[in-house]
Amino acid sequence: MKNAIKSVFPLGFPWQTQDPFLFCVYHLDHYPKGNEDMTPAASLEGRNLGNDFVIKDGWRMYHGQTIPGFPSHPHRGFETITIVNKGFCDHSDSLGAAGRFGEGDVQWMTAGRGVQHSEMFPLLKTEEENPLELFQIWLNLPSKSKFVDPHFAMLWHEDIPVIKTENASVKIVAGNYQNTNAPKPAPDSWAADAANEVAIWNIHVDANSSYTLPKADSEVSRTLYFYDGSTIEIEEKIIQPNHGIELHPSEDVEIKVKGGKAHFLMLQGKPIAEPVVQHGPFVMNTQEEIRATMKDYGLTQFGGWPWQHADNVHDKEKGRFAKYPDGTVVEKE
């Protein structure tokens, strides 16, 4: 039996990932009460508005100037998977699609040949604080799929399986866990082929208990991100929170929790094993493709921006919803 752990590394911003993932970022912001216009009911003085990534008073505005978030920006050549555990995200894009999702919902967007989108964090509550906990994962597309049509899907939390064991719960955003499948991923995704064994699991383990992460079926990349908790032990190795653990996929891994509840995100998948050339929000296989992408975006703006504001947000009274490019609207409670 080989050691389960390949390496342990500190978590930065964004997190270090392995092929087929490009990166993962974890946002935890303790936003204050909101105003009626969904802006923070707090002074913005002392913040570098437009590029605020300093955790002042426990929260950040990011690229937002009035409402926190990421105003319109382009993507090509990969997918974004956005998991919002707490708080809400308002999505708008160049396809005319839109949505408000949160409290456990997931958005899966295939940028493919090109799309613009915005991701804003409206502060909907005026009588209490608006905490936000969010993961955004970039999953690469193979060369054959770099130019597929953009696709937008919502995985509502009511439809995402959560498997509960004696000491843990596992939310299956992608992949199969204990013979239970996640909702279908986007159709052109690397995750759409089960042989690629892509898995995205959010795992919560009870205090002072243990949990066994089951081995994979094949030689895949597998990283466990210990993003919140006190201390864990794997094979007599003590690991503190805010560390990533690269694991051998062919071994069951027993995780012993020493202290308070422990929270993990696991990313797993068969490597695409193709050249990756990234320039900001564009991910292709060659520098020539990057240059062509920049020229294409300059000419077409990937369809333009159909919304009045780059930092578009939806009506305050709007609930969770998705509006798809074909005009179909799904409303949730």
N, C-alpha and C positions, 0 to 999 in steps of 0.2 A: 504493500500500500504506500503510495506516495503522499507527501505532505499536501494537505488541501490548499494551503496558502502559497501563492506564487510571490506576492509582494503586498506591502502595506504602504500607503502614501497619504499625505495630508490633503484635505480637500481645499481647493482654491476657489476662485470665481472667474470663469466657470470650472466645473469639475473635469478632471482628466478622464477620457473614455477610450475604448478600444473599438476598432473596426468590427461591426458596421456602423457604430455610432460615431458622430463627429464631435459633439460635446453635450453636456448636460449642465444646466444652471439651476440653482436652488434659490428662490426668493422667499425670504421670511421678513415681512415688514409689519410692524405694530402701528398701523395707521391710526390717527386720532379720529374723533367724531368728524362727520362730514357736514358741509353746508348744504343748503337746498339745491345748489348747482353741482353737487357731488365733489366739490373741491375740499381740501383739508381745512377744517375749522382750527387752523393754527397758522402762525406766522411762517412765511417762506423766506424770511430774511436770513442771510448767511448761507443760502444754498446756491450752488452753481446751476441755476435753472437751465434746462436744456441738456445737461450732462451731469446729473446729480446722482452719484453712486456712493457717496459717503453716508454711512448709517448714522445720521444726526437725529437724536431723539428717538432712535429705534426704527427709522424708516427713510426711504429714498423716493425721490420724484422720478428717477431714471431720466428719460429724454422728455418727459412731460413738463410743460410750463405752468399749467393750471391744475390739471388732473394727472396723477402719477401714471406712468406707463410708457409705451413705445409708439409714437405717431407713425404714420405711413412710411413703410420701407419695403424694398423689394427682396425677393428670394428666387433662386433658380437652382435646380439640380439635386434637391434633397427634400426631406419632410420635416415638419415640426409636429411634435406631440406635446401638448400642453395639459398638465394635470393640475387642477386647482382644488386643493384640499380645503382651504379656507378662503373666504372672500369671493370676489367676482372679477371676471375679465370680460370686457366688451370687445368683440371682434368685428372688424369691417374689412372688406377687401375689394380689389379691383374687378372681381367677377360680379360684384353687386351682392355678394353673400354677407351675412351679418349674424351676430349672435351675442347673447349674454349667458355665460356659463360659470358655474362655481359650485362650492360646497360638495366637492367630490366628482364633478363632471370632468370629461376629457375632450379636448378638441384635437382632431387628427387632420392635418392639412398637407397635401402633397403639392409642393411648389411646382415640380415638373419643369416645363419650359419657361415658366415665369409668372409671378403673381406679386402684387403689392398687398400688404395688409397692415393693419394697426391693431395693437393690443393695449387697451387702456384699463385702468383699475379704478372704477368709479367708487367713491365712498358713499354708499347708499344709506348707511345708518347715521342719523343725526343725534340720537339720544345715547349712543354708546360707541365704543371704538370699533374700528373696521380692520381687524387683523387679516393679513393675506399670507397664505402659504401656497407656493406654486413651484412646480418643476417644469422646465421646458427642455425637451430632448430633441436633438437633431439626429435623425436617422438618414444615412446616406442612401442614394439611389444608384444602382449599377448603371454603367454607360448606356445600356440598351433602354433605360427608362428615364434618362435625364430630360428628355423632351416630351414626356407624356403630358396629356392635358392636366391642368391643375384640378385638384379635387379637395372638397371641404366636407368634413363629416363631424358630427357630434356623437360622442359616446356618453349618454346620460348616466349619472351614477346609479339610477334605478336598474340599469341594464348591465352594469359591470359586476361580475361575480365576486363575492367576498367569501373565501373559505375560512371557516373558524375551526381551530383545533383546540386542544385542551389549554395551551398556553399562548396561542398566537392567532392572528388573523392575517390573511393574505389577499390583497386586492389584485385581481388579474386584469391588468390593462391590455396586455398582449400575451399571446402564448397559451399554453396548456398547463394546468396545475391540478394534480390528483384527478385526472380525467375530466376536468372542467375547462372548457374553452372560453377565452375572452371574446368579446364582440369582434366581429370581422374587422380587420384593419382596412385601410384604403386599398382599392383594387390593384393598383400598380406598385404597392409597397413591397420592399424586400421581405416584410413580415407576412405578406399574403401567401407565400409558399411555405407550408408547414415544415418542409425539409430544411429550411434555414433556421428553424428552432429559435426564432426571435421571441424573447420573453421580457416583459416589463412588469415587475411585481412590486407593490408597496407592502412591506411586511412590518407588522407591529407585534412585538414579543413582550409578554407580561414581565413585571418586575420579578427578580430573583427566581427565574425559571430557565428552561432551556427549550430550544427549537432546532429541529434538524432540517436543513435545506436539502431537498432531494437532488441527486445528481442528474445531469443532462443525459440525453440519449446519444449525443455525438460530441466531437471535439469542437466546441464553440468557444467564443470569447465570453467570459463571465466575470462581472464586477459587482461587488456588494458595497453599497455606500451607506455607512453608518453615520447618519446625519443628525440624530438626536438621541439622547439618553445619557447614561452615566458611564459604565464600563462593561465590556464584554470579554469573554475568553473563548478562543478557538485553538484547539490543540495546545493548551497550556500557554498560549501567547495572549497577553493582556493587550487589548486594543481600546483606545479612548475614542470618544465621539469625534466627528469631523475628520474621519479617515475613510479612505477607500480601500477595499480588499480585493485584489485580483485573485481569483480562485481557479483551481483545477476543476473542470466541469465533470470529470469522471468519478468524483468522490462525493458521497453524502457528507455534509458539513454540519457538525453539531455546534451550535452557538449557545454559550452559557451567559446569561445576563446576570451581572453582579450589581444589584442596586435597582434603580428605577426602570420603568418601561423603556424599551429600546426600539428605535424606528429605523428602517432600512428601505432603500430603493435598490432593486436588482435589475441590471441591464445585461442581457445575454443575446448572442446571435452568432450565426455563421459569418465569418469575415467575407466581405465582398472581394477583397484582395485585388483591387485595382488602384492605379495611381489616383491620389487625391490632391487637387490643386484648388486652394480656397483663396478667394479675395473677398473679405468681408462677408456679405450675405449671399455670395455666389460660390457654388462648389461644383467643379467640373473635373475632367481627367487630365487636361493639358492647359498650359499657359495660353496657347492659341485660342482654345475654347473660352477662356476667361476674357480675353481681349474681345472676342466676337460677342460675348454676353454683354460686356460693358457698352459696346457700340449699339447692340440691339436695344438695350434698356434706354440708352440716350435717345434713340429714334422713336421707340414705341411706348416707353413708360409701362410696358407690359399691360397695355390696355387703358392706361390712364387711371385717374382717381375720381370715382363718381360721387364722392361725399363732399359736403360743404367744407368740412374741416379735416386737416391731416390727423388731428387727435379726436376723431369722431367718437362720441359716446351716445348711448341710447337714452330714451326717456327714463327719468328716475323711477317712475311707477311701473316700468316694464319688468316683467318677471323673467325667468330663464326662458330663452327661446333660441331658435335657429331659423334663419331665412336662407334658403339655398339659391344657387345661381338661376335655377329654373323658375324661381318665384314661390316655390313651396315653403310654407311657414309651419313650424312645429312649436307649439306653446307648451311649457311645462309649469307646474305649480311653483 
